[in-house]
Amino acid sequence: MKVVGDDVRAAALALPQVRELFEWEMPTFRVAKKLFLTLPDGETSMAVKCPIAERNELVLAEPKKFWVAAHEVGGAWVRVRLEALDDLDELAAIVLDSWRQAASPKLLEEFADR
């Protein structure tokens, strides 16, 4: 199954307090005003929050799936090629992990209670 931008959109918008905005000529997703995901490159990839140490491990382990854009080298972001994702479960896990990094502690606690 090929993952597309609408799959990313559905996974992101299914999470609490997420809004989609169009900024920087692409769809962006925020949780309570904090950016956690973008859909650049004509929605063929996504950029998600990821601690730098973990990001570097991902890129080394799966370079056909993950990479770092030049302007994001110093930040906690990684790019993901949508066509390289295994399935919607993998997509959902990546989106959720990025959302968790941007969500407030209170929202995380409320979400965990579900």
Residue pairs with C-beta under 8 A, 6 or more apart in sequence:
1 87
1 88
2 82
2 83
3 82
3 83
3 85
3 87
3 88
3 91
4 43
4 82
5 27
5 39
5 43
5 44
5 82
7 82
7 88
7 91
8 37
8 39
8 43
8 46
8 82
8 91
8 95
9 20
9 27
9 39
11 88
11 91
11 92
11 95
11 96
12 18
12 20
12 29
12 36
12 37
12 95
12 99
13 20
13 29
15 31
15 95
15 96
15 99
15 111
16 31
16 103
16 107
16 110
16 111
17 31
17 32
17 103
17 107
18 29
18 30
18 31
18 99
19 29
19 30
20 27
20 28
20 29
21 27
21 28
21 29
21 30
22 28
24 38
26 38
26 39
26 40
26 43
27 38
27 39
27 43
28 35
28 37
28 38
28 39
29 35
29 36
29 37
29 38
30 36
30 102
31 99
31 102
31 103
31 107
32 103
32 104
32 107
34 102
34 103
35 102
36 48
36 49
36 98
36 99
36 101
36 102
36 103
37 46
37 47
37 48
37 49
37 95
37 98
37 99
38 46
38 47
39 45
39 46
40 46
40 47
40 69
40 79
43 82
44 81
44 82
44 83
45 79
45 80
45 81
45 82
46 79
46 80
46 82
46 94
46 95
47 69
47 72
47 77
47 78
47 79
47 80
48 77
48 78
48 80
48 94
48 95
48 97
48 98
49 76
49 77
49 97
49 98
49 101
49 102
50 58
50 76
50 77
50 78
50 97
50 98
50 101
51 76
51 101
52 76
55 66
55 68
55 76
55 77
55 78
58 65
58 66
58 78
59 66
59 67
59 68
59 78
62 84
64 81
64 84
65 80
65 81
65 84
65 85
66 78
66 79
66 80
66 81
67 78
67 79
67 81
68 77
68 78
68 79
69 77
69 79
72 78
72 79
76 101
80 94
82 91
85 91
85 94
100 108
103 111
